[in-house]
Amino acid sequence: MKLIQHVWMACIGLCLFSCTQTDELETAQGKTGFIVSLTDGTKLDVSRATPGDIVDSEGIEGADFNLRIVNVETKEEIYNKKVGTGVIDAYSGVYDLTATYGENPVLALDAPYFKGETTGVEVFNDQTTPVTIACKVANALVSVTYDNSKASFEDVYSNYYVEVKVGSATPVQIDKTGEKSAYMQAGSAFEVIFHGTIDGTDKAVTLGSEFEVPATLNAGDHLKLTLSPKLDRFDIPLSIVDVDVVEASLTEEIPMEWLPKPKVEAEGFTDNELSFVETEQKDAKLKLTLSSALQDIKFKFNFEDEQFASLGEEKEYLWSDEENRKVISEQLGIAVSDNSIDLNGLLAKLQTNAGATTTNIIEVDVKANDRWSSENKTANLTYKLTCNKPEFTVDAYPGNIWTKEFTVSTLREEQVTSGDFTTLSRDMTYQYSIDGQTNWMTLNDGMRQDRLLPGTTYYIRGLYRGEVPGEVTEVMTYPETPLVNGNLNIYTPTESNANYGTRYYWDNWATLNELTCDNAVGMQCWYNSRSGTQPIIGPDNSTAAWIATIGWGYGSSNWATIFGDRGTIKYITPGELFLGSLTDVDHDDDVASRNYGISFYSRPTSVSFKYKYEPYDGDHTDIFVQVLCDDIVLGEKSFQQSSTISSWTEVTDELEIDYNKYQENMDLIPNKLILVFKSGVKESVERNKQINDVLRVGSQLYIDDVELVYAK
């Protein structure tokens, strides 16, 4: 069965607005006529260097086509030469355009002829007109396949070929290689004749009429003959396997090497260069434009990255070679498909050299239809991958810094300036140094470093994959700030007079003495104007503080008959010793402002002190400590004692400050310390119990040797 179909070969673009001709278009404004240029993809690369030196080895370009333009009305030919660039001047009117390539011989080997026509193109004044001409093979061809699958022609014939004749033209021979095809003008009457000489004899074999071929072939028809030898020499030693006229694909129509060269386009690059950060997720591919199946790829590498430097810039790696392919795909992570070279796997593997930028060069040469992309001398097939150091920093929360140790916080996403946070986190170690330059020591799994000096600056950094350092950050341990006058030895009394009792003041501490030593009248001051916190002899004969709940105010019930309302105690107040100040004391209204806390820039772990206690009426102590940032609590602890402690007892663990309760404030720096000792919480006193010149006394707290403890 004969099947005759046409083949369309290519499309040549004759366009007004070419994507590569911007400058010319700008200068063409206001002109009348055609502008001829090629848009990307219209390049006709369908020739080969052999046979016949049809065109040069770079192939047919669109500009190799001859363009003929004729005015439809006047029949005037205004243009007949190679397609060029720029505007083809023409008067307004209607034109027919014909593009051709080749000579369209009566009969020749490997001589394709291309032709395309566009008619009725109208040109207007002061305008340039875009034109697209679809071109096809305009002659016909005959090819021969010598099938040796069942028997070899060489075993039967010493010489053989197929002759093609067209009229009086010189016949052409398709030799035993079958590499060349016979081209003829469309519609020509032709003959196909097989000639062979039986091996070992002079007997000639000629077959012609046996080929049932069409009388003529139309433009674009491809007659394919498939012949096979017979070993039976008593019969005609040739089998006509197939005679077919088909719609030829490009690879059937023309030898593979006539097809366009493979084209490589970089995606994700800028001028074939890609700069990225180690661990950064980038998308980079080399897009392959092929006219037939991919045959091979040739790689050359020049890596500064030390892990791949041994591959060597002088060695070539072929994708078709199994061992080479393992290097390319497994070691380098390059993935190859029919239409692309995916470099994402390589980008994920490329590294800096311990943070130093690496420049890595890849050269590729792609083979398809027996042609290499490097045949295009202007093609840039070298690609530069520059791998830069990721930028990141680590820190230690103020809440993880102490006087003799600190704990580094794990890397957080906001600390990564460049690079991929997830990838960096998976392989991050943490180090510290005394000078920030040398002797970097890796922290343990808890990222904690102890046995440090108080008030000393240290340096920390993250280290990615054991080689790439992040930015260096300073960490300063808190000083071991002692509590001023913690032994309570330094105090100052004021002399009493007829109107108020003695007031006692401690350096660095505050009391309610100024409030409770109220202004009195005459002899009443000895029982209604007294200090609730007074110095006493403590352990080791040192000075301690007696802190008592007392009654005070204008008068006592003992004197009510004489002094009326002034004979009643107005207030009962627990005594206090605290860090801070007492201000705004108003003896008329008997009020004052307690200002708890002092400026303090450190992080004690606990408070120790010595104490005794005598509760009254089921009372208990109110002792508490707080470390704050302004008014935000960072850590605190309270201590309550409701039992009688008759001998001096040291508190060591009971007032260990709890910072864990306020984890949400770990990023705040302490700047305030509150420490309060109160004799109790109840307002009750025992009448006529005079202690330390105070007549009305309730719970009594004795305090000495207060210290801030820095356990870490």
C-alpha positions in Angstrom: 0.0 0.0 0.0 1.3 3.4 -1.0 0.7 6.3 1.4 1.6 9.7 0.0 1.6 12.7 2.4 3.3 16.1 2.5 5.9 17.3 4.9 6.1 20.8 6.3 9.7 21.6 7.2 10.1 24.9 8.9 8.8 28.4 9.4 10.9 31.4 8.5 9.9 34.6 10.4 9.8 37.9 8.6 8.6 40.0 11.4 8.1 43.6 12.2 8.8 43.4 15.9 11.7 41.0 16.3 12.7 40.4 19.9 16.3 40.8 18.9 16.0 43.9 16.7 14.8 46.5 19.2 17.2 49.2 18.1 16.4 48.8 14.5 12.7 49.1 15.2 13.2 52.3 17.0 14.9 53.8 14.0 12.3 52.4 11.6 9.5 54.6 12.9 7.8 56.6 10.2 9.2 54.5 7.3 7.0 52.7 4.7 7.8 49.1 3.8 8.9 45.8 5.3 11.3 45.1 8.1 12.8 41.6 7.9 14.3 40.0 11.0 14.2 36.7 12.7 12.5 36.0 16.0 14.0 33.5 18.3 13.4 29.9 17.1 13.1 30.7 13.4 16.7 29.8 12.8 16.7 27.1 10.1 19.6 24.8 10.9 18.8 21.9 8.6 22.1 21.5 6.7 25.3 19.6 7.3 28.8 20.1 6.2 28.6 16.9 4.1 27.7 15.8 1.6 28.2 18.3 -1.1 29.1 21.3 1.0 25.5 22.5 0.8 26.2 25.4 3.1 28.9 26.1 5.7 29.2 23.9 8.8 27.2 26.4 10.9 24.0 25.5 8.9 21.3 27.4 7.2 20.4 30.6 8.8 17.2 32.5 8.0 19.3 35.1 6.4 20.5 32.5 3.9 17.0 32.4 2.3 16.4 34.4 -0.9 13.5 36.8 -0.6 11.5 38.0 -3.7 8.9 40.7 -3.3 6.6 41.6 -6.2 3.9 44.4 -6.4 0.6 42.6 -7.2 -0.8 45.5 -9.3 2.3 46.6 -11.3 4.1 43.2 -11.3 7.2 45.2 -10.4 9.9 43.2 -8.5 11.1 45.5 -5.7 13.3 43.0 -3.9 15.1 39.8 -4.9 18.1 38.8 -2.8 19.1 37.4 0.5 17.0 38.1 3.6 18.7 40.9 5.5 18.0 43.1 8.5 16.4 46.5 8.6 13.6 48.0 6.6 12.9 47.0 3.0 11.5 50.1 1.5 8.3 49.8 -0.5 5.6 52.1 -1.7 2.1 51.6 -0.2 0.3 48.7 -2.0 -0.2 45.0 -2.1 2.6 42.5 -2.4 3.4 38.8 -2.8 6.5 37.5 -1.0 8.4 34.3 -1.8 11.3 32.9 0.2 13.4 30.1 -1.2 16.6 28.2 -0.3 18.5 26.0 -2.7 18.5 25.6 -6.5 15.7 23.0 -6.9 17.8 20.8 -9.3 16.2 18.3 -11.7 18.0 15.6 -9.9 20.8 15.6 -7.3 22.0 14.0 -4.1 21.3 15.7 -0.8 19.9 18.8 -2.3 16.8 19.9 -0.5 14.9 22.9 -1.8 12.8 25.1 0.5 10.1 27.4 -0.5 7.4 29.5 1.1 4.9 32.1 -0.1 2.8 34.8 1.4 0.4 36.7 -0.8 -1.6 39.8 -0.6 0.4 41.6 2.0 -0.7 45.3 2.2 1.7 48.0 3.1 0.5 51.4 4.3 2.2 54.8 4.3 4.5 55.5 7.3 4.2 52.0 8.6 6.4 48.9 8.6 4.6 45.6 8.0 5.3 42.3 9.7 5.4 39.2 7.5 5.7 35.5 8.4 6.4 33.0 5.7 5.9 29.3 6.3 8.5 27.3 4.4 8.5 23.7 3.4 10.6 21.2 1.4 9.4 22.0 -2.1 11.1 19.1 -3.9 10.8 15.3 -3.4 13.3 12.7 -2.3 14.1 9.0 -2.6 16.1 7.0 0.0 17.2 3.4 0.3 17.6 1.2 3.3 19.8 -1.9 2.7 18.5 -4.4 5.2 21.1 -6.8 6.4 19.1 -8.3 9.3 18.4 -11.7 7.6 21.4 -11.8 5.2 24.2 -9.6 4.3 24.4 -7.9 1.0 28.2 -8.5 1.1 27.6 -12.2 1.1 25.6 -12.0 -2.1 27.0 -9.0 -4.0 30.4 -7.8 -4.7 29.0 -4.5 -5.7 25.5 -2.9 -5.6 23.7 0.4 -5.7 20.3 2.0 -6.6 20.2 4.3 -9.6 17.6 7.1 -9.8 16.8 8.6 -13.3 14.8 11.7 -14.2 14.4 12.3 -17.9 17.6 13.3 -19.6 19.3 14.5 -16.4 22.4 12.8 -15.2 21.4 9.8 -13.1 22.5 9.6 -9.4 23.5 6.5 -7.4 22.5 5.7 -3.9 25.5 3.6 -2.8 25.5 0.7 -0.4 25.9 3.0 2.6 22.5 4.5 2.0 23.6 7.7 3.6 22.6 10.0 0.7 19.2 10.6 -0.7 18.1 11.6 -4.2 16.2 14.9 -4.5 14.2 15.8 -7.6 11.8 18.4 -8.7 8.2 17.8 -7.5 6.0 16.2 -10.2 9.0 14.7 -12.2 8.6 11.3 -13.8 11.4 9.1 -12.5 12.8 5.6 -12.5 14.4 3.5 -9.7 16.8 0.7 -10.8 18.8 -1.7 -8.6 22.2 -2.7 -10.0 24.3 -5.5 -8.4 27.1 -8.0 -9.3 26.8 -11.5 -7.9 29.8 -12.1 -5.6 32.4 -14.5 -7.2 30.9 -14.1 -10.7 30.5 -11.5 -13.4 26.7 -11.9 -13.4 24.9 -8.6 -13.2 21.5 -8.2 -11.6 19.3 -5.3 -12.7 15.8 -4.7 -11.3 13.6 -1.8 -12.2 10.1 -2.7 -13.2 9.8 -4.8 -10.1 9.6 -1.6 -8.0 6.0 -0.6 -7.8 6.7 3.1 -7.3 4.5 6.1 -8.1 4.9 7.7 -11.5 5.6 11.1 -9.8 6.2 12.5 -6.4 4.7 15.7 -5.0 6.5 18.4 -3.0 7.6 17.0 0.3 7.0 13.3 -0.6 9.6 10.9 0.6 9.9 7.5 -1.2 11.5 5.0 1.1 12.8 1.7 -0.4 13.8 -1.1 1.9 15.8 -3.9 0.2 17.1 -7.3 1.5 19.4 -9.8 -0.2 18.6 -13.5 -0.9 21.1 -16.3 -0.6 19.4 -18.4 -3.3 21.4 -17.6 -6.4 19.0 -19.6 -8.7 16.4 -17.0 -8.0 16.6 -13.3 -8.2 19.0 -12.6 -5.3 17.0 -9.6 -4.0 13.9 -9.1 -1.9 11.9 -5.8 -2.1 10.9 -5.6 1.5 9.0 -2.3 1.3 8.2 0.5 -1.0 6.5 3.4 0.7 5.8 7.0 0.3 5.3 8.6 3.7 5.0 11.8 5.6 8.5 12.2 6.7 9.5 13.4 10.1 12.4 15.7 10.3 14.8 12.8 11.2 13.4 10.8 8.3 13.3 13.6 5.9 16.8 14.8 6.4 19.9 13.0 7.8 20.1 13.7 11.6 23.1 15.9 11.3 21.1 18.2 9.1 18.8 19.0 12.0 19.5 22.1 14.1 22.3 22.0 16.6 21.3 21.3 20.2 20.6 24.6 22.0 21.4 25.1 25.7 19.7 27.9 27.6 20.4 28.7 31.3 17.5 29.2 33.6 18.0 30.8 37.0 21.3 32.4 35.8 22.3 35.9 34.9 24.7 36.0 32.0 25.5 32.3 32.7 26.5 33.2 36.3 24.7 32.2 39.5 25.7 33.5 42.9 24.1 31.8 45.8 24.6 31.2 49.5 25.6 27.8 50.9 22.4 26.0 52.1 20.3 28.4 50.0 17.6 26.7 48.0 18.0 27.9 44.4 16.5 26.7 41.2 19.0 26.4 38.3 18.6 24.4 35.1 20.1 24.2 31.7 17.2 23.9 29.2 17.9 21.7 26.2 16.2 22.5 22.9 16.7 19.3 20.8 15.5 18.3 17.3 15.9 14.6 18.1 16.7 12.4 21.1 19.5 13.3 23.4 22.6 11.3 22.5 25.3 12.5 24.9 26.5 15.3 27.1 30.1 16.3 27.7 31.0 17.9 31.0 34.1 19.6 32.2 34.5 20.9 35.8 36.7 23.3 37.5 35.8 23.4 41.2 37.2 25.6 43.9 35.0 23.7 46.3 37.6 21.4 48.0 35.2 18.4 48.1 35.1 18.3 44.2 38.5 19.8 43.3 39.9 16.4 42.5 37.6 16.1 39.5 40.1 18.2 37.5 39.4 20.9 35.0 41.2 19.0 32.1 39.2 15.9 32.3 36.0 15.3 30.3 33.0 13.4 31.7 30.6 11.8 29.2 27.1 11.1 30.3 27.1 8.0 28.1 29.9 6.5 30.1 28.7 4.5 33.0 31.5 5.4 35.4 31.4 9.1 34.3 27.6 9.1 34.8 28.0 7.9 38.4 30.3 10.9 39.1 27.9 13.3 37.4 24.7 12.0 39.0 25.7 10.5 42.3 28.7 12.4 43.4 27.7 15.8 42.0 23.9 15.4 42.1 23.3 16.6 38.5 20.1 15.2 37.0 19.7 14.8 33.2 16.4 14.4 31.4 15.5 14.6 27.8 15.0 18.4 27.9 17.1 19.7 30.8 20.2 19.4 33.0 19.0 20.0 36.5 21.7 21.6 38.7 19.6 21.9 41.9 21.2 18.7 43.4 24.6 20.2 42.7 23.7 23.5 44.3 22.6 21.7 47.4 26.0 20.0 47.6 28.3 22.9 46.8 30.0 24.5 49.8 32.4 27.2 50.7 35.8 26.4 51.9 35.3 26.9 55.6 33.4 30.0 54.8 35.6 31.3 51.9 33.7 31.9 48.7 34.2 29.2 46.0 33.9 29.8 42.3 32.9 26.6 40.4 32.9 26.4 36.7 30.9 23.9 34.6 31.2 23.5 30.8 28.6 21.5 29.0 28.4 20.3 25.4 25.2 18.6 24.3 24.9 16.1 21.5 21.8 15.3 19.5 21.2 14.3 15.9 24.9 13.7 15.6 25.7 17.4 16.3 27.3 19.1 19.3 26.0 22.4 20.7 29.6 23.6 20.6 29.4 23.8 16.8 27.9 27.2 17.3 31.1 29.2 17.9 29.2 32.1 19.6 27.4 29.9 22.1 28.6 30.4 25.7 28.4 26.9 27.3 30.4 27.8 30.4 28.5 28.4 33.6 29.8 29.9 36.8 28.4 28.9 40.2 29.6 31.1 43.0 29.0 29.7 46.5 29.0 32.3 49.3 29.2 32.0 53.0 25.8 31.9 54.9 25.4 34.8 57.3 24.0 34.0 60.8 24.5 34.9 64.4 23.7 33.3 67.7 23.2 34.7 71.2 22.6 33.9 74.8 19.5 35.3 76.4 20.1 37.5 79.4 18.1 35.0 81.4 20.7 32.3 80.5 23.7 34.4 81.6 25.0 34.2 85.1 28.1 35.3 86.9 30.1 32.1 86.3 28.4 30.5 83.3 26.1 31.1 80.3 24.0 28.9 78.0 23.9 29.7 74.3 20.5 29.8 72.7 19.8 27.6 69.6 19.8 29.3 66.3 16.6 31.1 65.5 15.2 31.9 62.1 15.4 35.6 62.5 19.1 35.2 63.2 19.8 33.9 59.6 20.6 36.8 57.3 21.4 34.6 54.3 21.1 30.9 53.9 18.5 28.3 54.7 17.6 28.2 58.4 16.4 24.6 58.4 19.6 23.3 56.8 21.8 25.4 59.0 20.0 24.3 62.2 20.5 20.6 61.4 24.3 20.8 61.5 25.0 23.7 63.9 27.5 23.5 66.8 28.2 26.3 69.2 31.5 27.6 70.4 33.0 30.2 72.8 36.4 31.9 73.0 38.1 34.1 75.5 39.4 36.6 73.0 37.0 36.1 70.1 39.7 35.2 67.6 41.6 32.1 68.8 41.1 28.9 70.8 37.4 28.4 70.0 36.0 25.7 72.2 32.9 23.7 71.3 30.1 23.8 73.9 28.6 20.6 75.1 25.1 19.3 74.0 23.4 21.6 76.5 25.3 24.6 75.0 26.3 25.6 78.5 29.7 26.8 79.6 30.6 27.1 83.2 33.7 27.8 85.4 33.9 31.3 84.0 34.9 34.5 85.7 32.3 37.0 86.9 32.0 40.3 85.0 34.1 39.1 82.1 33.5 39.4 78.4 33.5 36.2 76.3 32.7 35.5 72.7 30.3 33.0 71.1 29.5 31.9 67.6 27.7 29.2 65.6 29.7 26.8 63.5 27.9 25.2 60.5 29.0 21.7 59.6 32.0 22.1 61.8 33.7 24.6 59.4 31.6 27.6 58.5 31.6 30.2 61.3 28.9 32.7 61.9 29.2 36.2 63.3 30.9 36.6 66.6 28.8 37.8 69.5 29.9 39.2 72.8 28.6 37.7 76.1 29.4 39.3 79.4 28.9 37.4 82.6 27.3 39.3 85.4 29.4 40.7 88.2 29.2 39.2 91.7 27.7 42.4 93.1 27.8 42.2 96.9 25.0 43.6 99.0 26.1 46.8 100.5 25.9 46.7 104.4 24.6 43.2 104.3 26.0 42.6 107.8 23.9 45.6 109.0 26.8 47.0 111.0 26.5 50.5 109.6 23.6 52.4 110.9 23.0 55.9 112.2 20.7 56.9 115.1 19.2 60.3 115.6 18.8 61.7 119.1 15.4 61.7 120.5 13.8 64.7 122.1 10.6 65.6 123.9 8.4 65.1 120.9 9.6 61.9 119.2 11.8 58.9 119.9 15.1 57.8 118.4 15.1 57.0 114.7 17.6 54.5 113.3 18.9 54.6 109.7 20.9 51.8 108.0 23.1 52.5 105.0 21.7 50.9 101.8 18.5 49.9 103.6 15.2 51.5 104.5 12.8 51.2 107.4 9.5 52.6 108.6 11.2 54.3 111.5 10.7 57.8 110.3 7.0 57.1 110.0 6.4 55.4 113.3 8.5 57.9 115.2 5.6 60.3 115.0 5.6 63.8 116.4 4.2 63.5 119.9 3.5 65.9 122.7 5.7 65.8 125.8 6.0 62.6 127.6 3.7 60.7 125.3 6.5 60.3 122.8 8.1 57.6 124.9 5.4 55.0 124.0 3.8 56.4 120.8 6.8 57.6 118.8 9.2 54.7 118.5 11.3 52.9 115.8 10.0 49.5 114.8 13.4 48.5 113.5 16.3 48.9 115.9 19.9 47.7 116.2 20.7 44.8 118.7 23.6 42.6 119.4 23.6 39.7 117.0 25.6 36.5 116.6 29.4 36.9 117.1 28.7 40.2 118.9 28.0 41.9 115.6 25.1 44.3 115.0 21.8 42.8 114.0 18.4 44.3 113.3 15.4 43.8 115.5 12.2 44.2 113.4 9.0 44.2 115.3 5.3 44.8 114.8 4.5 47.8 117.0 1.7 50.1 118.1 2.3 53.8 117.5 0.5 57.1 117.0 -0.8 59.8 119.2 -1.4 58.4 122.7 -2.1 55.3 124.7 -5.1 54.0 126.4 -3.2 54.2 129.7 -3.4 58.0 129.4 -6.8 58.3 128.0 -8.3 59.8 131.1 -5.8 62.6 131.0 -5.3 63.2 127.3 -8.6 62.2 125.9 -8.5 61.0 122.2 -4.7 61.2 122.3 -4.7 58.3 124.8 -5.5 55.8 121.9 -2.9 54.0 119.8 -3.8 54.9 116.2 -1.8 52.3 114.3 -0.3 48.9 114.5 2.3 48.2 111.8 4.7 45.3 111.1 8.2 46.5 111.1 10.2 46.4 107.9 13.8 46.4 106.7 14.0 46.6 102.9 16.2 47.7 100.0 14.8 51.0 98.7 13.6 54.2 100.3 10.8 55.7 102.4 9.6 59.0 101.0 6.8 61.5 101.3 6.5 61.0 105.1 3.5 63.0 106.3 3.2 63.1 110.1 0.0 65.0 110.0 -1.8 62.3 108.1 0.6 59.5 109.2 1.4 58.3 105.7 4.5 57.6 103.7 5.6 56.0 100.4 7.5 52.7 100.4 9.8 52.5 97.3 10.9 48.9 97.1 14.0 48.1 95.2 17.4 49.4 94.2 19.3 49.6 90.9 21.0 46.3 90.5 22.6 44.7 87.4 23.3 41.1 88.2 21.6 37.7 88.7 22.0 36.3 92.2 20.8 32.7 92.6 19.6 33.1 96.2 19.7 35.1 99.4 21.2 33.8 102.7 20.8 35.4 106.1 20.6 34.6 109.8 17.5 35.1 111.8 15.4 34.4 114.9 11.6 34.8 115.2 8.9 35.2 117.8 5.5 35.2 116.2 2.5 36.7 118.0 -1.2 35.8 117.6 -0.5 33.1 114.9 1.5 35.5 112.7 4.3 34.6 110.2 7.1 36.4 108.6 6.8 38.2 105.2 10.3 37.9 103.6 10.6 38.0 99.8 13.1 38.8 97.1 12.5 39.9 93.4 14.9 40.5 90.5 13.3 42.8 87.9 13.7 44.6 84.6 12.1 47.9 85.4 8.8 46.6 86.9 8.7 43.2 85.1 9.6 40.3 87.4 12.3 38.0 86.1 12.6 35.9 89.2 11.4 35.8 92.8 11.1 33.8 96.0 9.4 34.3 99.4 10.0 32.8 102.8 7.4 32.5 105.6 8.1 31.3 109.1 5.3 30.9 111.6 7.2 28.9 114.3 9.3 30.3 117.1 13.0 30.3 116.2 14.7 31.1 119.5 18.3 30.7 118.4 20.1 32.2 115.4 19.5 30.1 112.4 21.0 30.5 108.9 18.8 30.4 105.8 20.6 29.1 102.7 18.2 27.3 100.4 14.8 28.7 101.4 15.3 31.9 99.5 16.6 30.4 96.2 15.3 32.7 93.5 12.9 31.0 91.0 13.6 32.3 87.5 12.0 29.4 85.7 8.6 30.8 86.5 9.2 33.7 84.2 10.7 32.0 81.1 8.8 34.5 78.9 11.0 37.3 80.2 14.3 35.5 79.4 15.3 38.2 76.9 15.2 41.0 79.5 18.2 42.3 81.4 17.9 42.7 85.2 18.3 46.2 86.5 16.4 46.1 89.9 16.5 44.1 93.1 13.9 44.0 95.8 14.5 42.4 99.2 12.1 42.9 102.1 12.1 41.6 105.7 8.8 42.1 107.5 8.0 41.0 111.0 4.6 39.7 110.1 1.4 40.3 108.3 -1.0 40.8 111.2 -1.8 44.1 112.9 -1.9 42.9 116.5 0.3 43.7 119.5 0.5 42.7 123.1 -0.4 45.5 125.4 2.1 46.8 128.0 4.9 44.6 126.6 7.8 46.9 126.6 10.8 45.8 124.5 13.6 48.1 123.3 11.6 51.1 124.6 8.5 50.1 122.7 5.4 49.6 124.8 3.2 47.8 122.3 4.9 44.8 120.6 3.7 42.0 118.4 5.7 39.6 116.3 9.5 40.1 116.4 12.0 39.2 113.6 15.8 39.3 114.2 18.0 39.6 111.0 21.7 39.6 110.5 24.4 38.8 107.8 22.3 39.2 104.7 24.2 38.0 101.6 23.5 37.5 97.9 24.5 34.1 96.7 26.0 33.6 93.2 26.0 29.8 92.8 26.5 29.9 89.0 
